[in-house]
Amino acid sequence: MSSAKRILLIIGGGIAAYKCLELIRRLKDRGYSVRAVMTKAAHHFVTPLSVGALTNERVLTDLFDLDEEREIGHIRLARDCDLIVVAPATADLMAKMAGGHAGDLATAVLLATDKPVLIAPAMNPAMWLNPATRRNVAHLKADGFRFVGPAIGEMAERGEAGPGRLAEVPQIIDAIESAFVGGAENSGALAGRHVVVTSGPTHEPIDPIRYLANKSSGKQGFELAAAARELGARVTLITGPVSLPEPEGVAIVRVKTAAEMLEAVRSALPADIAVFAAAVADWRVSAPQMEKIKKAEGQSAPTLTLTENADILKTIAQPGPQRPSLVIGFAAETQEVVAHAKKKLKSKHADWIIANDVSPSSGVMGGENNTVHVISSNGVESWPEMSKAKVARKIMERAATELDGKRTAAE
Ligand SMILES: Cc1cc2nc3c(=O)[nH]c(=O)nc-3n(C[C@H](O)[C@H](O)[C@H](O)COP(=O)(O)O)c2cc1C
């Protein structure tokens, strides 16, 4: 990356504010220059002294605290950087941003800037899922603000878990770097598009150490994300537990369960294209145990009662304002591949279904190649066996053509 890039970091008053110290260190290691603005509330969680020591710059908070030369007022701060990162972004800060407030230095800078802004929210799951926050986030996304996270997991409050954790520092750095890979985003068949891809298996807990899973390797989904990125899209890859190298310039959201995956997809919207390549578990254990289930002499084996998971493809493909323009589902079948996929196309309201045979003899699960059939309202197109990377590239090129066609038809 270019060593000259200047980041203005706006630190909100959340419990995760301490993590911005690690973020600043990692950014400085990578050669970025970092200046920080802290909200008044942020001072309760991290000191300006620590932030200033790491940025090597005076930390600013007060809208009216101009230096003697009147050189670093809010307009100058807003313009004198290449990217603004808000981390952690509190619910309150996002509400103010969505409402166009400018009552303190942080919000005044955000209102005055003409630079890209990356928001890394962090809050309790109830705050994140509150309809007011959902509205504010949708508003900010529609206004062109970029988001990274929140991640899903345990919160500072004991026993609470869900979406709301600040994205991990490497994930924030990836999102920053992809904001700077502007060159790729400004050219390519998917330039200016947001593509969401789901990938990998899900793990549905039985107890703290056991889970229900499947054999999906996540390779096809990761290739789809990489191909969309190569074509210039902004990409959010939502993946179940896999160990694959992360595609460059792609924002990655890691989840475990189907419920977490659905929530992550909802949080990533709006998108132009959504590709559901994950092998999402159809069922979860109705009542996962909090402690390891013990084997006891003379006792019969435990019975697992299962509950159906929400259908992510069907949920997102429903007509509505948040529906991506192109919704693509994957159908993994072991028999009557095309017939089942045709049914799925209709019942799930998808635009295309990519059907593949995943019976053990096909070698698709975990393998490098795939043989797919593309099913749409135009009929069935059967592609010869090719690498998963090639399948991904062809799907994304076809998707770009389809979106261009829709745009032309609308004009
Ligand atoms: C202990 C404590 C922890 C908090 N953590 C968060 C948080 O993680 N996320 C959040 O949105 N608000 C959190 N808040 C509430 C914010 O601090 C409060 O809304 C504040 O007005 C935010 O100001 P700012 O947006 O100007 O930074 C917390 C408050 C307290 C007292």
The ligand as a Gaussian input file, in Angstrom:
#p B3LYP/6-31G(d) Opt

LIG

0 1
 C      -20.043000       1.422000      30.298000
 C      -20.676000       1.925000      29.030000
 C      -20.430000       1.259000      27.851000
 C      -20.999000       1.684000      26.653000
 N      -20.746000       0.999000      25.503000
 C      -21.337000       1.373000      24.365000
 C      -21.103000       0.659000      23.170000
 O      -20.333000      -0.305000      23.128000
 N      -21.731000       1.056000      22.036000
 C      -22.592000       2.115000      22.031000
 O      -23.174000       2.400000      20.982000
 N      -22.805000       2.841000      23.141000
 C      -22.214000       2.499000      24.311000
 N      -22.449000       3.217000      25.452000
 C      -23.310000       4.397000      25.375000
 C      -22.546000       5.595000      24.813000
 O      -21.388000       5.858000      25.585000
 C      -23.452000       6.840000      24.766000
 O      -24.524000       6.600000      23.867000
 C      -22.706000       8.081000      24.366000
 O      -23.604000       9.167000      24.309000
 C      -22.042000       7.925000      23.016000
 O      -21.427000       9.141000      22.665000
 P      -20.673000       9.345000      21.270000
 O      -21.535000       8.716000      20.231000
 O      -20.579000      10.819000      21.125000
 O      -19.348000       8.706000      21.389000
 C      -21.861000       2.825000      26.658000
 C      -22.077000       3.513000      27.850000
 C      -21.507000       3.073000      29.007000
 C      -21.771000       3.846000      30.278000

